[in-house]
Amino acid sequence: MTAAVEQAMPIEFSDAAAAKVKALLAEEENPELKLRVYVTGGGCSGFQYGFTFDEKINEGDFTIEKEGVTLLVDAMSLQYLVGGEVDYTEGLEGSRFFVSNPNATSTCGCGASFSI
């Protein structure tokens, strides 16, 4: 008898982020769109996070489905995001998607860029 082992996801997609993506897709009236998170060079700390909507799943993309929506992360970006979580917040500073990243050794004040 073998027990099912739950495999840890390399990156998490919060309920709040999934719900916001679902609401945005309803506004856009395009259910083919997916939220893509990526990492690029730049920003005040060396790397920066980016978010965009994409209809296409590329070869090598990591996908997470939650609440009927999909999060995409390309293989290069995923290596910097392992153990992190894509989340969404609304507050006095406004509303935004963000990444809680345990790999970041420092971040900028706004949280949009980081270094490893």
Phi, psi and omega in degrees: 000123180250135178273142177289128179259123179283121181278130179290136178282142179292335177214146181258156179234107187293157176300320181296318179293316180298318180296320179292318177300316180301317179295318180294321179293325177296321178294319181285342182056038177225093182290352179281345182288145177229151177276124177252128173249139182214164178241133176231161174287148178127193182078173184282351181243004176114316176231154174221151179275147174226149177228136176209164173261140185219139176272339189256136171263118182274157176300132180090353178292140171269135181236145172230130175251134178207136179053031177082007177238163185238137172256133178245140174220126178286159186300321181295316181291324184302324182298335178271349187248359183305129180088356182268183179218133172273125185225175180220140180221151172232129181198196181297331180279357182111190180244146182194154166277148177209166179243125169270111189238109180289347180278343183286126178273337173205155179226164175277174183299326183270352178081006182275342178229161185205167172229157181240000000 
